[in-house]
């Protein structure tokens, strides 16, 4: 039986992992440029100008991050990513295609089992 999101089942592990990975990746990319990087890139500017530039940069990054997160959520909803991943998870469980048994957390456990 395929469960749809309308039935308020908990999100699948695959979907939660996708969201977590996306959020971590987006945050990493958007925070890769530090104040020191701004200072180096604009060394001919005054301290006050570099400070204002950095504050403006931070505001832009925050806004961009929010927009990226909202767009990701929107695309996931429009394309029903969660439903598709639930179905994949169900098929994997039914066909015993999961290479890591549920009670094993790492390769060492699987190797010993």
MDTraj code that builds the backbone (N, CA, C; nanometers):
import mdtraj as md
import numpy as np

residues = "UNK UNK UNK UNK UNK UNK UNK UNK UNK UNK UNK UNK UNK UNK UNK UNK UNK UNK UNK UNK UNK UNK UNK UNK UNK UNK UNK UNK UNK UNK UNK UNK UNK UNK UNK UNK UNK UNK UNK UNK UNK UNK UNK UNK UNK UNK UNK UNK UNK UNK UNK UNK UNK UNK UNK UNK UNK UNK UNK UNK UNK UNK UNK UNK UNK UNK UNK UNK UNK UNK UNK UNK UNK UNK UNK UNK UNK UNK UNK UNK UNK UNK UNK UNK UNK UNK UNK UNK UNK UNK UNK UNK UNK UNK UNK UNK UNK UNK UNK UNK UNK UNK UNK UNK UNK UNK UNK UNK UNK UNK UNK UNK UNK".split()
xyz = np.array([
    [0.0837, -0.1182, 0.0000],
    [0.0000, 0.0000, 0.0000],
    [0.0880, 0.1243, 0.0000],
    [0.0633, 0.2128, -0.0917],
    [0.1379, 0.3383, -0.0982],
    [0.0669, 0.4398, -0.0107],
    [0.1423, 0.5048, 0.0746],
    [0.0872, 0.6045, 0.1656],
    [0.1149, 0.7418, 0.1080],
    [0.0134, 0.8250, 0.1005],
    [0.0334, 0.9612, 0.0519],
    [0.0534, 1.0541, 0.1694],
    [0.1080, 1.1687, 0.1432],
    [0.1339, 1.2664, 0.2495],
    [0.0046, 1.3152, 0.3131],
    [-0.1077, 1.3082, 0.2412],
    [-0.2348, 1.3535, 0.2949],
    [-0.2768, 1.2762, 0.4187],
    [-0.2257, 1.1558, 0.4360],
    [-0.2592, 1.0729, 0.5509],
    [-0.1719, 1.1045, 0.6715],
    [-0.0866, 1.2053, 0.6624],
    [-0.0036, 1.2548, 0.7723],
    [0.0871, 1.1485, 0.8349],
    [0.1460, 1.0665, 0.7523],
    [0.2455, 0.9715, 0.7997],
    [0.3766, 1.0458, 0.8196],
    [0.4633, 0.9962, 0.9078],
    [0.5924, 1.0638, 0.9241],
    [0.6715, 1.0600, 0.7934],
    [0.7505, 1.1634, 0.7725],
    [0.8311, 1.1707, 0.6506],
    [0.9277, 1.0529, 0.6446],
    [0.9511, 1.0052, 0.5236],
    [1.0420, 0.8926, 0.5063],
    [1.1849, 0.9344, 0.5392],
    [1.2629, 0.8379, 0.5779],
    [1.4033, 0.8624, 0.6101],
    [1.4771, 0.9153, 0.4875],
    [1.4447, 0.8633, 0.3712],
    [1.5108, 0.9091, 0.2486],
    [1.4804, 1.0565, 0.2224],
    [1.3565, 1.0983, 0.2443],
    [1.3192, 1.2381, 0.2223],
    [1.3856, 1.3279, 0.3262],
    [1.3864, 1.2845, 0.4508],
    [1.4527, 1.3631, 0.5555],
    [1.6017, 1.3774, 0.5265],
    [1.6646, 1.2705, 0.4795],
    [1.8071, 1.2765, 0.4442],
    [1.8313, 1.3706, 0.3264],
    [1.7422, 1.3678, 0.2277],
    [1.7537, 1.4587, 0.1131],
    [1.7460, 1.6040, 0.1593],
    [1.6468, 1.6349, 0.2421],
    [1.6300, 1.7719, 0.2908],
    [1.7501, 1.8160, 0.3735],
    [1.7953, 1.7283, 0.4618],
    [1.9096, 1.7616, 0.5476],
    [2.0343, 1.7869, 0.4626],
    [2.0588, 1.7003, 0.3655],
    [2.1760, 1.7165, 0.2788],
    [2.1680, 1.8457, 0.1987],
    [2.0498, 1.8758, 0.1459],
    [2.0333, 1.9993, 0.0694],
    [2.0589, 2.1209, 0.1576],
    [1.9999, 2.1221, 0.2763],
    [2.0156, 2.2367, 0.3661],
    [2.1615, 2.2553, 0.4075],
    [2.2293, 2.1466, 0.4379],
    [2.3709, 2.1561, 0.4756],
    [2.4559, 2.2053, 0.3586],
    [2.4280, 2.1532, 0.2395],
    [2.5028, 2.1956, 0.1211],
    [2.4810, 2.3423, 0.0890],
    [2.3563, 2.3860, 0.0946],
    [2.3255, 2.5268, 0.0661],
    [2.3917, 2.6176, 0.1689],
    [2.3822, 2.5802, 0.2945],
    [2.4426, 2.6623, 0.4001],
    [2.5941, 2.6695, 0.3827],
    [2.6555, 2.5580, 0.3494],
    [2.8013, 2.5561, 0.3304],
    [2.8442, 2.6475, 0.2165],
    [2.7716, 2.6423, 0.1067],
    [2.8060, 2.7267, -0.0079],
    [2.7868, 2.8746, 0.0223],
    [2.6818, 2.9051, 0.0949],
    [2.6491, 3.0453, 0.1197],
    [2.7314, 3.1076, 0.2318],
    [2.7980, 3.0266, 0.3111],
    [2.8782, 3.0817, 0.4210],
    [3.0274, 3.0622, 0.3975],
    [3.0643, 3.0301, 0.2758],
    [3.2046, 3.0015, 0.2452],
    [3.2903, 3.1272, 0.2334],
    [3.2301, 3.2432, 0.2320],
    [3.3016, 3.3695, 0.2132],
    [3.3010, 3.4455, 0.3454],
    [3.4153, 3.4577, 0.4109],
    [3.4244, 3.5178, 0.5444],
    [3.4530, 3.6677, 0.5386],
    [3.4478, 3.7311, 0.6545],
    [3.4822, 3.8738, 0.6652],
    [3.6258, 3.8955, 0.6199],
    [3.7139, 3.8043, 0.6555],
    [3.8539, 3.8150, 0.6135],
    [3.8658, 3.8098, 0.4614],
    [3.7833, 3.7277, 0.3988],
    [3.7833, 3.7206, 0.2523],
    [3.7405, 3.8540, 0.1913],
    [3.6402, 3.9156, 0.2516],
    [3.5953, 4.0475, 0.2044],
    [3.7075, 4.1487, 0.2208],
    [3.7724, 4.1464, 0.3371],
    [3.8828, 4.2400, 0.3624],
    [3.9946, 4.2232, 0.2595],
    [4.0280, 4.0980, 0.2281],
    [4.1335, 4.0725, 0.1296],
    [4.0911, 4.1154, -0.0109],
    [3.9673, 4.0832, -0.0465],
    [3.9194, 4.1138, -0.1814],
    [3.9048, 4.2639, -0.2055],
    [3.8788, 4.3380, -0.0993],
    [3.8570, 4.4829, -0.1124],
    [3.9561, 4.5595, -0.0260],
    [4.0807, 4.5217, -0.0352],
    [4.1853, 4.5804, 0.0500],
    [4.2061, 4.7300, 0.0257],
    [4.1672, 4.7792, -0.0900],
    [4.1847, 4.9225, -0.1180],
    [4.0727, 5.0077, -0.0581],
    [3.9673, 4.9431, -0.0098],
    [3.8567, 5.0163, 0.0522],
    [3.8944, 5.0516, 0.1959],
    [3.8285, 5.1508, 0.2518],
    [3.8518, 5.1867, 0.3928],
    [3.7883, 5.0803, 0.4827],
    [3.8279, 5.0804, 0.6104],
    [3.7707, 4.9849, 0.7059],
    [3.6187, 4.9985, 0.7129],
    [3.5707, 5.1221, 0.7163],
    [3.4262, 5.1466, 0.7245],
    [3.3546, 5.0948, 0.5995],
    [3.4144, 5.1164, 0.4833],
    [3.3542, 5.0681, 0.3585],
    [3.3505, 4.9154, 0.3552],
    [3.4585, 4.8530, 0.3993],
    [3.4622, 4.7058, 0.4027],
    [3.3589, 4.6518, 0.5014],
    [3.3425, 4.7190, 0.6137],
    [3.2433, 4.6762, 0.7135],
    [3.1022, 4.6857, 0.6551],
    [3.0713, 4.7976, 0.5904],
    [2.9390, 4.8138, 0.5280],
    [2.9189, 4.7106, 0.4171],
    [3.0218, 4.6886, 0.3399],
    [3.0146, 4.5903, 0.2322],
    [2.9887, 4.4501, 0.2888],
    [3.0571, 4.4170, 0.3967],
    [3.0386, 4.2851, 0.4572],
    [2.8967, 4.2707, 0.5131],
    [2.8455, 4.3744, 0.5816],
    [2.7086, 4.3686, 0.6349],
    [2.6072, 4.3515, 0.5223],
    [2.6294, 4.4224, 0.4124],
    [2.5417, 4.4098, 0.2969],
    [2.5508, 4.2676, 0.2394],
    [2.6711, 4.2149, 0.2314],
    [2.6922, 4.0784, 0.1828],
    [2.6160, 3.9777, 0.2698],
    [2.6230, 3.9942, 0.4013],
    [2.5536, 3.9035, 0.4934],
    [2.4025, 3.9108, 0.4707],
    [2.3490, 4.0306, 0.4515],
    [2.2054, 4.0450, 0.4254],
    [2.1656, 3.9749, 0.2958],
    [2.2468, 3.9904, 0.1943],
    [2.2188, 3.9252, 0.0660],
    [2.2237, 3.7734, 0.0817],
    [2.3219, 3.7234, 0.1533],
    [2.3350, 3.5788, 0.1737],
    [2.2150, 3.5246, 0.2502],
    [2.1720, 3.5950, 0.3543],
    [2.0545, 3.5503, 0.4310],
    [1.9310, 3.5444, 0.3422],
    [1.9107, 3.6478, 0.2637],
    [1.7955, 3.6520, 0.1737],
    [1.8038, 3.5410, 0.0694],
    [1.9209, 3.5228, 0.0133],
    [1.9419, 3.4178, -0.0857],
    [1.9165, 3.2803, -0.0248],
    [1.9647, 3.2587, 0.0961],
    [1.9455, 3.1313, 0.1648],
    [1.7965, 3.1030, 0.1843],
    [1.7215, 3.2028, 0.2300],
    [1.5771, 3.1856, 0.2484],
    [1.5094, 3.1530, 0.1159],
    [1.5469, 3.2242, 0.0110],
    [1.4871, 3.2000, -0.1207],
    [1.5190, 3.0604, -0.1729],
    [1.6418, 3.0169, -0.1533],
    [1.6820, 2.8829, -0.1979],
    [1.6032, 2.7767, -0.1224],
    [1.5904, 2.7938, 0.0091],
    [1.5160, 2.6972, 0.0911],
    [1.3697, 2.6909, 0.0462],
    [1.3076, 2.8071, 0.0258],
    [1.1675, 2.8113, -0.0174],
    [1.1507, 2.7469, -0.1545],
    [1.2416, 2.7746, -0.2449],
    [1.2331, 2.7177, -0.3799],
    [1.2511, 2.5661, -0.3763],
    [1.3423, 2.5185, -0.2938],
    [1.3632, 2.3742, -0.2791],
    [1.2350, 2.3074, -0.2297],
    [1.1740, 2.3643, -0.1254],
    [1.0500, 2.3087, -0.0709],
    [0.9398, 2.3098, -0.1771],
    [0.9304, 2.4185, -0.2509],
    [0.8284, 2.4311, -0.3550],
    [0.8471, 2.3255, -0.4639],
    [0.9694, 2.3082, -0.5093],
    [0.9979, 2.2083, -0.6132],
    [0.9686, 2.0679, -0.5617],
    [1.0061, 2.0407, -0.4370],
    [0.9784, 1.9084, -0.3788],
    [0.8283, 1.8812, -0.3738],
    [0.7501, 1.9826, -0.3384],
    [0.6046, 1.9653, -0.3340],
    [0.5465, 1.9484, -0.4737],
    [0.5881, 2.0334, -0.5668],
    [0.5356, 2.0275, -0.7038],
    [0.5647, 1.8938, -0.7709],
    [0.6815, 1.8401, -0.7471],
    [0.7211, 1.7148, -0.8124],
    [0.6940, 1.5925, -0.7261],
    [0.6337, 1.6128, -0.6102],
    [0.5969, 1.5051, -0.5176],
    [0.7158, 1.4157, -0.4820],
    [0.8262, 1.4790, -0.4545],
    [0.9488, 1.4061, -0.4212],
    [0.9268, 1.3136, -0.3018],
    [0.8588, 1.3633, -0.2006],
    [0.8393, 1.2822, -0.0800],
    [0.7584, 1.1563, -0.1099],
    [0.6532, 1.1684, -0.1897],
    [0.5711, 1.0531, -0.2264],
    [0.6536, 0.9526, -0.3060],
    [0.7329, 1.0022, -0.4004],
    [0.8168, 0.9139, -0.4825],
    [0.9196, 0.8413, -0.3956],
    [0.9842, 0.9139, -0.3044],
    [1.0830, 0.8500, -0.2171],
    [1.0171, 0.7495, -0.1230],
    [0.8951, 0.7783, -0.0782],
    [0.8208, 0.6812, 0.0031],
    [0.7968, 0.5530, -0.0757],
    [0.7583, 0.5699, -0.2016],
    [0.7325, 0.4529, -0.2861],
    [0.8615, 0.3731, -0.3076],
    [0.9711, 0.4423, -0.3323],
    [1.1003, 0.3748, -0.3482],
    [1.1354, 0.2989, -0.2212],
    [1.1156, 0.3645, -0.1068],
    [1.1458, 0.2989, 0.0205],
    [1.0602, 0.1741, 0.0393],
    [0.9333, 0.1827, 0.0022],
    [0.8435, 0.0683, 0.0136],
    [0.8897, -0.0457, -0.0772],
    [0.9263, -0.0141, -0.2008],
    [0.9725, -0.1165, -0.2952],
    [1.1005, -0.1816, -0.2444],
    [1.1921, -0.1011, -0.1937],
    [1.3176, -0.1545, -0.1403],
    [1.2883, -0.2513, -0.0265],
    [1.1981, -0.2122, 0.0626],
    [1.1641, -0.2997, 0.1752],
    [1.0968, -0.4279, 0.1277],
    [1.0023, -0.4154, 0.0336],
    [0.9309, -0.5324, -0.0174],
    [1.0237, -0.6293, -0.0890],
    [1.1172, -0.5785, -0.1624],
    [1.2061, -0.6623, -0.2421],
    [1.3348, -0.6972, -0.1685],
    [1.3457, -0.6521, -0.0450],
    [1.4674, -0.6738, 0.0346],
    [1.5911, -0.6279, -0.0411],
    [1.5796, -0.5112, -0.1030],
    [1.6905, -0.4572, -0.1808],
    [1.7843, -0.3724, -0.0971],
    [1.7467, -0.3441, 0.0255],
    [1.8292, -0.2598, 0.1109],
    [1.9543, -0.3380, 0.1496],
    [2.0719, -0.2871, 0.1130],
    [2.1960, -0.3601, 0.1378],
    [2.2386, -0.3544, 0.2836],
    [2.1865, -0.2586, 0.3579],
    [2.2183, -0.2474, 0.5001],
    [2.0954, -0.2848, 0.5817],
    [2.0975, -0.3986, 0.6489],
    [1.9828, -0.4356, 0.7314],
    [1.9534, -0.3273, 0.8353],
    [1.8270, -0.3165, 0.8734],
    [1.7833, -0.2110, 0.9653],
    [1.8580, -0.2141, 1.0988],
    [1.8997, -0.3331, 1.1453],
    [1.9667, -0.3418, 1.2751],
    [2.1177, -0.3217, 1.2653],
    [2.1680, -0.2978, 1.1469],
    [2.3114, -0.2748, 1.1278],
    [2.3347, -0.1285, 1.0953],
    [2.4292, -0.0676, 1.1629],
    [2.4546, 0.0750, 1.1435],
    [2.5732, 0.1038, 1.0529],
    [2.6624, 0.0080, 1.0379],
    [2.7799, 0.0351, 0.9559],
    [2.8291, -0.0923, 0.8892],
    [2.9225, -0.0773, 0.8008],
    [2.9763, -0.1902, 0.7236],
    [3.0367, -0.2968, 0.8141],
    [3.1022, -0.2553, 0.9205],
    [3.1618, -0.3519, 1.0130],
    [3.0579, -0.4452, 1.0719],
    [2.9413, -0.3908, 1.1082],
    [2.8330, -0.4727, 1.1624],
    [2.7812, -0.5711, 1.0585],
    [2.7677, -0.5259, 0.9340],
    [2.7186, -0.6124, 0.8270],
    [2.8183, -0.7239, 0.8015],
    [2.9468, -0.6889, 0.7988],
    [3.0526, -0.7862, 0.7724],
    [3.0528, -0.8957, 0.8792],
    [3.0345, -0.8563, 1.0064],
    [3.0329, -0.9536, 1.1164],
    [2.9054, -1.0365, 1.1169],
    [2.7947, -0.9784, 1.0671],
    [2.6634, -1.0448, 1.0724],
    [2.6502, -1.1487, 0.9717],
])
top = md.Topology()
chain = top.add_chain()
for i, resn in enumerate(residues, 1):
    res = top.add_residue(resn, chain, resSeq=i)
    for name in ("N", "CA", "C"):
        top.add_atom(name, md.element.get_by_symbol(name[0]), res)
traj = md.Trajectory(xyz[None], top)
